[in-house]
Amino acid sequence: MTNQPMLSVVSLAGALLEKRCTKCGIVKPLSEFNNYKRNKNGRWHQCKTCYRPVARAAGQKWRAENPGYHVKGKLKYFYGLTEREYYEILANQGGGCAICKCKPPKNEMLCVDHDRQMSNGNKRRAAGRHAIRGILCKPCNMALGAFKDSVAACRMAADYLEAHQNMHKEKQHG
């Protein structure tokens, strides 16, 4: 960093147009600085290019120190569930996926399956705890989504698989 004075370019109306980054020392347009209301000029003291790696490292460190924090908030926001309620549902269904019974990998959570019909038109948010059907692994959850939660479509798929499975058995024994 240089010891040059903090030169800023000011328009005729008195509004600040450019600012010098305190890290790289380059004068840049204000759009290159994040908003920061506590500074007199309303902008952060480092340009986005210089600050981005610092912010990224701080975020990675925080996430490492607070594992699962975002998951808890997501459970509450989208499904109205606490982490304890999630694990109670999981335990009640044998500790794994409600369909295929697979267990979640260590330090991973399974998907919360909710009735999309009860989401009150909000595609991103379930209608609370009563809309939850169970906990599923990702493949099972995606399969239900692909069948658009249609019981009839799931039955037809099962019938299809059984018919082809029986055909293969007949060919092997025939």
PyMOL commands that set and color helices and strands:
alter all, ss='L'
color gray80, all
select helices_A, chain A and resi 30-32+48-65+69-79+83-92+116-118+129-131+138-146+151-173
alter helices_A, ss='H'
color red, helices_A
select strands_A, chain A and resi 18-20+27-29+33-35+43-47+111-114+132-136
alter strands_A, ss='S'
color yellow, strands_A
deselect
rebuild
show_as cartoon
